[in-house]
């Protein structure tokens, strides 16, 4: 009995010990997960540590991906973003009048943009551009950008509200850095609300204020390049005194006969009156019968109507094709010595003639110093129809001279940008013209190209032809032109 009692007590003691041990294990269990909780707490910290360098890499990524280019980039613009690859894979459609070889030169000019941005330029232009663009706009399917060789047509679209004003995102100080103020003035036109807007950015141009001469014979004769109108008239008389006629002039051009005379009128308007009067004349606010316009015509008439000064006299002027007019300058000896025409005329010079050897050029001198050294031009303005980031990027590219590098390298046109330097030109001829352009104090677009077609490509041509041929006197000719201006 007693033995059984001790046996029961022993079992109770064993049970108590085991229970105590089990109880201790239960109370100590909670601290065991603590290291796991610390590990969990530390994991976000480790992730943050891992993420911080990634964030820095993301912040630096645009700079690392920015394509290196050899043309200026407007800070903070769409082109800067495009160079970081933001618009790669997109396409911009450009329409215009470029045909061979100008279409090839345009694509060459934009290769650097395409390679650096990954944006594809789809050029769809041809010689039917001016007819097609109106149809496309009326159908609601305009190109993203169009190259307008005549701002008058662009002005119609601007008034109708189809054109995006580039100054809505391109700062004025950037444009003033890239262009002479005259170019900015020429790009200003009436917007859909009747106020002023900027119709586009200027691209390339041809200079008209040039006089060509046979260099070797000219130098051998001891003649000197004139720097004023009076000196030009004195040179003209000197050549006449030597028994030759100084000027080669021709205005025959089929249905367009007379346009060369309109160029001379525009040149003299820029040299004998203010830019404000020139602009008013082009806009139809200053009539052809005004003293200012008549004086400009009479100024070039000092040369044209003197039979001792012009090869073939006035009859020869009207009957000579403009492209053939400079040919006698290359005879030996020259039959005429001076020819005023834009730089495109070298395409009509005899094959094998070389600039700087067989011929050279000088700036058509100013008549009145009060009006500085103006330059008459004809050129292209790039205008935007569709507002997308990649289109903005290309428009910004067009504001720098490298965007016209195809022509700068190969010849045929000049960059409209004042940041273009002579070193950018690969041809000596264009390099020399660019140097003259750099000395100009103002620019104005060919006036007849800005006038209504009834005038600029109609009565202005015929009126000047009638005046030169003797069919009409000056008063009659200008009165007829004024009467043709659309009301």
Secondary structure, 3 states (H helix, E strand, C coil): CHHHHHHHHHHHHHHHHHHHHHHHHHHHHHHHCHHHHHHHHHHHHHHHHHHHHHHHHHHHHHHHHCCCCCCCCCCCCHHHHHHCCCCCCCEEEEECCCCCCHHHHHHHHHHHHHHHHCCEEEECCCCCHHHHHHHHHHCCCCCCEEEECCHHHHHHHHHCCCCECHHHCCCHHHHHHHCCHHHHHHCEEECCCCCEEECCEEEEEEECCEEEECHHHHHHCCCCCCCEHHHHHHHHHHHHHCCCCCECCCCECHHHCCHHHHHHHHHHHHHHCCHHHHHHHHCCCCCCCCHHHHHHHHHHHHHHCCCCCECCHHHHHHHCECCCCCHHHHCCCCCCCEEECCHHHHHHCCCCCCECCCEEEEECCECCHHHCCEEEEEEEEEEECCCCHHHHHHHHHCCCHHHHHHHHHHCCCEECCCCCCHHHCCCHHHHHHHHHHCCCCEEEECHHHHCCHHHHHHHHHHHHHHHHHCCCCHHHHHHHHHHHCCC
